[in-house]
Amino acid sequence: QVQLVESGGGLVQAGGSLKLSCVASGIAVSISTMGWYRQAPGQQRELVATIYGSTTNYADSGKGRFTISRDNAKNTVYLQMTMLEPEDTAVYYCYAIRSAGPYWGQGTQVTISS
């Protein structure tokens, strides 16, 4: 059974930073496509970043500000977010795809105050 558990969300001021974590079980982050999506109120869920092997991919909204990484030993994926803006306010979801999926975490709320 695949489980993804996010943490690290919170309330920060614009210009601040947050680091989200996604601890995976039942799936190996080292050989899976892992990523982060976000969903703001009234909006569709949108891609933030993905990582597979040594390849990373970012939505334009996060390029230069967000960094996705993983720790294979901890089976954990991270999203380091810097220079946060009020427009980054959303629920952030971790996801994973291997031979099946996608699998989703429960989400973590990120709120940026102006």
Backbone torsions as a table, in degrees:
resi	resn	phi	psi	omega
1	GLN	NA	127.0	-178.8
2	VAL	-87.6	131.5	174.6
3	GLN	-132.1	137.4	176.3
4	LEU	-125.5	124.2	-176.6
5	VAL	-122.6	113.2	179.9
6	GLU	-90.0	153.9	173.1
7	SER	-156.3	169.2	175.4
8	GLY	105.5	-6.5	178.2
9	GLY	-71.1	171.0	179.3
10	GLY	166.9	-167.7	-179.9
11	LEU	-109.1	122.3	177.1
12	VAL	-136.0	160.6	177.9
13	GLN	-80.3	155.8	175.8
14	ALA	-55.2	138.7	-176.9
15	GLY	93.4	-10.8	-178.6
16	GLY	-83.5	-173.3	-176.6
17	SER	-133.2	154.3	172.8
18	LEU	-145.2	151.1	174.2
19	LYS	-124.9	116.3	177.8
20	LEU	-91.4	146.2	177.4
21	SER	-124.0	147.4	176.2
22	CYS	-134.3	108.2	178.3
23	VAL	-91.7	123.8	-176.8
24	ALA	-105.0	145.9	170.6
25	SER	-138.8	146.9	-178.5
26	GLY	82.5	1.5	179.3
27	ILE	-154.5	140.8	-178.0
28	ALA	-93.3	118.8	-178.1
29	VAL	-65.9	-22.9	-176.0
30	SER	-69.4	-24.7	-175.8
31	ILE	-122.5	16.0	-179.0
32	SER	-118.1	158.9	168.3
33	THR	-82.4	119.9	-179.0
34	MET	-117.5	153.6	179.3
35	GLY	-168.9	178.5	177.8
36	TRP	-127.6	135.7	170.5
37	TYR	-121.0	165.6	174.5
38	ARG	-141.3	155.4	179.0
39	GLN	-140.2	116.9	176.5
40	ALA	-89.6	158.9	-179.8
41	PRO	-55.9	128.8	178.5
42	GLY	76.2	4.2	-178.3
43	GLN	-114.0	161.7	174.1
44	GLN	-77.4	155.6	175.5
45	ARG	-67.3	134.9	-177.3
46	GLU	-130.1	150.7	179.1
47	LEU	-66.9	139.9	172.8
48	VAL	-109.5	-53.8	-177.6
49	ALA	-164.1	152.9	175.0
50	THR	-135.1	159.4	175.8
51	ILE	-143.3	134.5	175.0
52	TYR	-147.3	120.5	-173.7
53	GLY	59.9	-126.7	178.6
54	SER	-99.3	7.4	-176.7
55	THR	-98.4	127.2	174.9
56	THR	-118.0	153.6	-179.0
57	ASN	-141.3	136.9	-177.0
58	TYR	-129.1	143.9	168.9
59	ALA	-69.3	153.7	-177.9
60	ASP	-56.5	-33.1	-176.3
61	SER	-64.1	-23.6	-176.2
62	GLY	-110.3	-5.9	-177.3
63	LYS	-60.4	131.4	-179.6
64	GLY	84.6	-12.2	-179.1
65	ARG	-117.6	-33.0	-175.2
66	PHE	-109.9	146.8	176.0
67	THR	-135.3	124.0	175.7
68	ILE	-97.7	140.6	179.6
69	SER	-152.6	173.0	177.2
70	ARG	-146.4	156.8	174.8
71	ASP	-120.9	104.2	-175.9
72	ASN	-63.0	-36.3	-178.3
73	ALA	-64.9	-33.2	178.9
74	LYS	-95.5	-2.2	-177.8
75	ASN	50.4	48.2	-172.3
76	THR	-132.8	141.6	175.2
77	VAL	-114.3	142.9	-177.2
78	TYR	-121.9	155.8	169.4
79	LEU	-133.5	106.7	175.9
80	GLN	-87.7	121.9	-178.4
81	MET	-117.8	127.9	179.0
82	THR	-125.1	168.1	179.4
83	MET	46.6	48.8	-175.3
84	LEU	-67.3	146.0	-177.9
85	GLU	-123.2	157.0	177.4
86	PRO	-54.6	-30.0	179.4
87	GLU	-68.1	-11.9	177.2
88	ASP	-83.8	-4.0	178.8
89	THR	-62.8	123.5	-177.0
90	ALA	-177.7	171.6	166.5
91	VAL	-90.1	127.8	-178.4
92	TYR	-102.2	128.7	-176.8
93	TYR	-116.5	135.8	171.5
94	CYS	-87.9	144.4	175.6
95	TYR	-141.0	160.4	-178.1
96	ALA	-144.8	143.1	174.3
97	ILE	-134.8	130.6	172.4
98	ARG	-130.3	-117.8	175.7
99	SER	-78.3	-16.1	177.4
100	ALA	-139.8	177.4	-179.7
101	GLY	118.4	-169.2	12.6
102	PRO	-78.3	152.2	174.0
103	TYR	-105.8	145.3	-176.1
104	TRP	-126.6	146.6	170.0
105	GLY	-83.9	-178.0	-176.1
106	GLN	-85.2	-14.3	177.8
107	GLY	95.8	153.3	175.6
108	THR	-135.2	134.4	-174.6
109	GLN	-81.4	131.1	173.5
110	VAL	-119.4	124.2	-179.7
111	THR	-127.2	125.0	-178.7
112	ILE	-112.7	122.1	179.1
113	SER	-94.9	145.9	-178.6
114	SER	-90.4	NA	NA
